[in-house]
Amino acid sequence: MASLKDMRVRIASTKATQKITKAMQMVAASKLRRAQSAAEAARPYAEKMDAVISNIATAAAGSPGAPVLLAGTGRDQVHLLLVCTGERGLSGAFNSSIVRLARERALALMNQGKQVKFFCVGRKGYDQLRRLFEKQIVEHVDLRAVRQLGFVNAEDIARKVIARFEAGEFDVCTLFYSRYKSVIAQLPTAQQIIPLVVEAPGAKAGAATSYEYEPEEDEILARLLPRNLAVQIFRALLENNASFYGAQMTAMDNATRNAGEMIRKQTLIYNRTRQAMITKELIEIISGAEAV
């Protein structure tokens, strides 16, 4: 059995840990508001951009001059998985849920005889994926030095992806990230971004409206598609940022409560042990007095 001194040290250590987790919870809650606002503000633009491109792509369907980012290579053999995760941990299952979705997709594709490559954005996803797929990771982007995510970060990633696509390194690119729903709910999401998946004309309200374009549809798409790729990646980064702080806030809240419960149990054991030792000493004193 541990001594009273050991128990006091253990209780003090747990209280110190509880202070740290409480502080991290408050920091995450503070940063979550800003991250959530940024993610929600980016959604309408990304969705509208997607709707505009879908409409133009529908009009340009079947055109021999359609951009390759829309039409694809005509093959489905090499897949690039663009996995976006966080740079830090202590956020529950946030990072592992994204990695799990990407890993399941990779294994399913490999079972079909496809070749899989990974483009990792974020240290945690890279650290987990390299345990099984180290030789298949073709690039890793570390954003630990970035204090505030900007569109320039997404543009840089998009340029690297497009450069690899134009070099013929892959046929299909799928983006993995976590969509923010609430503090307690983050949804791991897989979105194909190359070639772009175009919805049917009647899938959205107003999508069936006919437009005339100047310049031609193919020329507009050639300029919009690379920007749309950067927009979708930027949206994923913002959604991930909000999801991370939401998951971290929940995880630290649970850790704080667990620490409180552990302190209560440790204090109870300490008091019982101390009481038993005092009782034992009193019995020894009384027994000695009676013997005299």
C-alpha positions in Angstrom: 0.0 0.0 0.0 1.2 3.5 -0.8 2.3 5.7 2.0 0.4 8.9 3.0 3.2 11.0 1.5 2.9 9.2 -1.8 -0.9 9.7 -1.7 -0.5 13.4 -1.1 2.0 13.7 -4.0 -0.5 11.8 -6.2 -3.4 14.1 -5.3 -1.3 17.2 -5.8 -0.2 15.9 -9.2 -3.8 15.2 -10.3 -4.8 18.7 -9.1 -2.0 20.3 -11.2 -3.2 18.2 -14.2 -6.7 19.4 -13.7 -5.6 23.0 -13.7 -3.8 22.4 -17.1 -6.8 20.7 -18.7 -9.2 23.4 -17.4 -6.9 26.1 -18.9 -6.7 24.3 -22.2 -10.5 23.9 -22.3 -10.9 27.7 -21.8 -8.3 28.5 -24.5 -10.0 26.1 -26.9 -13.4 27.6 -26.2 -12.0 31.1 -26.8 -10.4 30.1 -30.2 -13.4 28.0 -31.2 -15.6 31.1 -31.6 -13.3 32.7 -34.1 -12.6 29.4 -36.0 -16.3 28.5 -36.1 -17.2 32.0 -37.5 -14.4 31.6 -40.2 -15.7 28.1 -41.2 -19.3 29.2 -41.4 -18.4 32.3 -43.4 -16.4 30.2 -46.0 -19.3 27.8 -46.6 -21.6 30.0 -48.7 -18.7 31.1 -51.0 -17.5 27.6 -51.5 -21.0 26.3 -52.2 -21.8 29.1 -54.6 -18.5 28.5 -56.4 -19.3 24.9 -56.7 -22.8 25.7 -58.0 -21.5 28.1 -60.6 -18.9 25.7 -61.9 -21.5 22.9 -62.0 -23.7 25.0 -64.1 -20.9 26.0 -66.5 -19.6 22.4 -66.6 -23.1 21.1 -67.5 -23.2 23.6 -70.4 -19.7 22.5 -71.5 -20.4 18.8 -71.2 -19.1 16.7 -74.1 -16.9 19.6 -75.3 -13.5 18.3 -76.7 -11.8 21.3 -75.2 -13.0 20.7 -71.6 -10.2 21.3 -69.0 -8.5 18.2 -67.8 -9.3 19.1 -64.2 -13.0 18.6 -65.1 -12.8 15.8 -67.7 -10.0 13.9 -65.9 -7.4 11.7 -67.6 -9.9 9.0 -68.6 -8.2 6.6 -66.2 -8.9 5.5 -62.7 -5.8 3.7 -61.7 -3.7 6.0 -59.5 -5.4 7.8 -56.6 -4.0 10.7 -54.5 -5.5 11.0 -51.1 -5.2 14.5 -49.7 -5.5 14.0 -46.0 -5.9 17.2 -43.9 -5.5 16.8 -40.1 -4.4 18.9 -37.1 -0.9 19.8 -36.1 -1.5 19.0 -32.4 -3.2 16.3 -30.3 -5.2 16.3 -27.1 -8.4 16.5 -29.2 -10.0 13.2 -28.7 -10.7 11.2 -31.8 -10.5 14.2 -34.2 -7.3 13.3 -36.0 -7.7 9.5 -35.8 -11.2 9.6 -37.3 -10.0 11.4 -40.4 -7.0 9.1 -40.7 -9.3 6.1 -40.3 -11.6 7.2 -43.1 -8.6 7.7 -45.4 -7.0 4.4 -44.4 -10.2 2.5 -45.1 -10.5 4.2 -48.5 -6.9 3.4 -49.3 -7.2 -0.3 -48.4 -10.4 -0.6 -50.4 -8.7 0.9 -53.5 -5.6 -1.3 -53.0 -7.9 -4.4 -52.8 -9.3 -3.3 -56.2 -5.8 -3.3 -57.7 -5.5 0.5 -57.6 -2.3 2.5 -56.8 -2.6 4.8 -53.8 -0.5 7.9 -52.9 -0.9 10.2 -49.9 -0.5 14.0 -49.6 -0.5 14.8 -45.9 -1.4 18.3 -44.6 -0.8 18.3 -40.8 1.7 16.5 -38.6 -0.7 14.2 -36.8 -2.1 12.6 -40.0 1.4 12.2 -41.3 2.6 10.5 -38.1 -0.3 8.0 -38.2 -0.3 7.2 -41.9 3.5 6.7 -42.2 3.2 3.6 -39.9 1.5 1.7 -42.7 2.0 3.8 -45.8 5.4 5.5 -45.4 6.6 4.7 -48.9 3.3 5.9 -50.4 3.4 9.4 -48.9 4.6 11.7 -51.7 4.4 15.0 -49.8 3.8 16.5 -46.4 2.8 20.1 -45.6 3.5 21.3 -42.1 1.4 24.3 -40.9 2.7 24.5 -37.4 4.4 27.8 -38.1 1.1 29.3 -39.4 -0.6 31.4 -36.7 -3.7 32.2 -38.7 -4.8 30.2 -41.7 -5.1 32.2 -44.9 -6.2 31.6 -48.5 -2.5 31.7 -49.5 -1.9 28.4 -47.6 -4.6 26.7 -49.5 -3.4 28.1 -52.8 0.1 26.7 -52.1 -1.3 23.3 -51.5 -3.6 23.5 -54.6 -0.6 24.5 -56.8 1.4 21.4 -55.6 -1.6 19.1 -56.2 -2.2 20.6 -59.7 1.5 20.3 -60.6 1.5 16.6 -59.7 -1.7 16.1 -61.7 -0.3 17.8 -64.8 2.9 15.7 -64.4 0.7 12.6 -64.7 1.4 11.3 -61.2 -2.3 10.5 -60.4 -5.7 10.2 -62.0 -8.1 11.0 -59.1 -7.7 13.2 -56.0 -9.9 12.9 -52.9 -9.8 15.4 -50.1 -10.2 14.2 -46.5 -11.1 16.5 -43.7 -13.5 16.9 -40.7 -16.7 19.0 -41.3 -17.7 21.0 -38.2 -21.2 20.4 -37.0 -21.1 21.3 -33.3 -18.8 21.2 -30.3 -19.6 17.5 -29.8 -20.0 16.5 -33.4 -17.4 16.6 -36.2 -18.1 14.7 -39.4 -15.1 13.0 -41.2 -15.7 13.8 -44.9 -14.2 12.6 -48.2 -14.7 14.8 -51.2 -13.4 14.1 -54.7 -11.8 17.3 -56.1 -10.0 16.0 -59.3 -11.7 15.4 -61.6 -14.5 17.6 -60.2 -17.8 15.8 -59.5 -20.5 17.8 -61.2 -24.1 17.5 -59.9 -27.0 17.0 -62.3 -28.7 20.2 -63.6 -31.8 19.6 -61.5 -30.0 18.7 -58.3 -30.0 22.3 -56.9 -32.6 25.0 -57.1 -32.1 27.1 -60.2 -29.4 24.8 -61.6 -31.5 24.1 -64.6 -31.6 27.7 -65.7 -29.9 28.3 -69.1 -27.2 31.0 -69.4 -25.0 32.4 -72.1 -21.3 32.8 -71.3 -18.7 35.2 -72.5 -16.0 34.1 -73.0 -16.7 30.5 -73.8 -17.4 27.9 -71.1 -14.1 26.1 -71.6 -12.1 29.3 -71.1 -14.0 30.2 -68.0 -13.6 26.7 -66.5 -9.8 26.8 -67.3 -9.6 29.8 -64.9 -12.2 28.9 -62.4 -11.3 25.2 -61.7 -7.8 25.9 -60.2 -9.3 28.6 -58.0 -12.1 26.3 -57.0 -9.6 23.7 -56.0 -7.9 26.2 -53.7 -11.3 27.3 -52.4 -12.3 23.8 -51.5 -9.0 23.1 -49.8 -9.2 26.4 -47.9 -12.7 25.5 -46.8 -11.5 22.1 -45.6 -8.7 23.7 -43.6 -11.1 26.1 -41.9 -13.6 23.3 -41.2 -10.7 21.3 -39.7 -9.6 24.2 -37.5 -13.1 24.6 -36.1 -13.5 20.9 -35.6 -10.1 20.7 -33.8 -11.0 23.3 -31.3 -14.5 21.8 -30.8 -13.0 18.4 -30.2 -10.2 19.7 -28.0 -12.7 21.7 -25.9 -14.9 18.5 -25.4 -11.8 16.3 -24.6 -10.4 18.8 -22.1 -13.8 19.2 -20.4 -14.0 15.4 -20.1 -10.4 15.3 -18.8 -11.1 18.0 -16.2 -14.2 16.1 -14.9 -12.3 12.8 -14.8 -9.5 14.5 -12.9 -12.0 15.8 -10.4 -13.5 12.4 -9.9 -10.0 10.9 -9.5 -9.1 13.6 -6.9 -12.3 12.7 -5.0 -11.5 9.0 -4.9 -7.8 9.6 -4.0 -8.8 12.0 -1.2 -11.3 9.4 0.1 -8.6 6.7 0.1 -6.1 9.0 1.8 -8.6 10.0 4.5 -9.5 6.4 5.2 -5.8 5.3 5.3 -4.9 8.2 7.6 -7.9 7.4 9.9 -6.9 3.7 10.0 -3.3 4.6 11.0 -4.5 7.0 13.7 -6.8 4.3 15.1 -4.0 1.8 15.0 -1.7 4.1 16.9 -4.4 4.9 19.5 -5.0 1.2 20.1 -1.2 0.6 20.6 -1.0 3.5 23.1 -4.1 2.2 25.0 -2.8 -1.4 25.0 0.6 -0.2 26.3 -1.0 1.9 29.0 -3.2 -1.1 30.2 -0.1 -3.4 30.2 1.6 -1.0 32.6 
